Structures are given as C-alpha cells and as structure tokens.
Amino acid sequence: MLSSRYWKQRFGGNPSVIGKQINLNNVAFTIIGVTPPGFEGTMQAGSTQDVTIPIAWEPQVYVDANART
C-alpha cells in the first residue's frame, strides 16, 4: 500500500500504478492500493509511512545499519 501523499508525490496520483511493481531494497512488491488522505497507520504518533508492506516481509526488506558482514 502506498500512502496518499507518496502516491501523489512519486506517481502524480496516477491510478494506473495499482497492480504495478515497486522494489524495496531489491525485493519486488505489487502496489495493491493507496491509503486515504490523512491515514497514518498504527506507528508512532506523528510518524507516517510512504509504503506499507506485510509484516512478514520486513526482515527481507529491513537493512540493519549495525549488522556486520
């Protein structure tokens, strides 16, 4: 899901992006919708997310800056 703000900023509010793929840290996701304007999800108060993904995929996308290789 894209936030309404990000959808307008990045994709010009074009509805044809629904069903298209985006990559987050080299992991492909299909855009399934856009949140309503003003929706801020359930994260910390005052924070907003540009893209919301299923929680099960967070380990594949999240990059730990403190991780050592």
C-alpha positions in Angstrom: 0.0 0.0 0.0 1.2 3.5 -0.8 0.4 6.5 1.3 -1.8 9.0 -0.4 0.9 11.7 -0.1 3.6 9.4 -1.6 1.3 8.3 -4.4 0.7 11.9 -5.4 4.3 13.0 -4.9 6.0 10.0 -6.6 3.4 8.8 -9.1 1.4 12.1 -9.7 -1.7 10.4 -8.3 -1.9 8.2 -11.4 -4.4 5.4 -10.7 -2.7 3.1 -13.2 0.1 2.3 -10.7 -2.2 -0.1 -8.9 -1.0 -3.6 -9.9 2.4 -2.4 -10.9 5.6 -3.5 -9.1 8.0 -1.4 -7.0 11.3 -2.6 -5.5 12.2 -2.0 -1.9 15.8 -3.0 -1.2 15.7 -5.3 -4.3 12.5 -7.0 -3.1 9.6 -6.7 -5.6 6.2 -5.8 -4.3 2.9 -5.2 -6.1 1.1 -2.0 -5.4 -2.4 -3.1 -4.2 -3.8 0.3 -3.2 -3.5 3.7 -1.8 -4.4 4.7 1.8 -6.9 7.5 2.3 -5.6 11.1 2.7 -4.7 11.6 6.4 -4.3 7.9 7.2 -1.2 7.5 9.4 -1.4 3.8 10.3 -0.6 2.4 13.7 3.0 3.5 14.0 4.2 6.1 16.5 2.1 9.2 16.7 3.3 11.8 14.2 5.1 9.3 12.0 4.0 8.5 8.5 4.9 5.7 6.1 5.3 6.1 2.4 4.9 2.4 1.7 3.3 -0.3 3.9 4.2 -3.9 3.4 3.1 -7.2 5.1 4.9 -7.6 8.5 6.2 -11.0 7.4 8.3 -9.3 4.7 10.0 -6.8 6.9 13.1 -9.0 7.6 13.8 -9.3 3.8 13.5 -5.5 3.3 14.9 -4.1 6.5 18.6 -3.3 6.4 20.3 -3.1 9.8 22.9 -0.4 9.6 24.6 -2.0 12.6 24.8 -5.5 11.1 28.3 -6.8 10.4 29.1 -8.9 7.4 
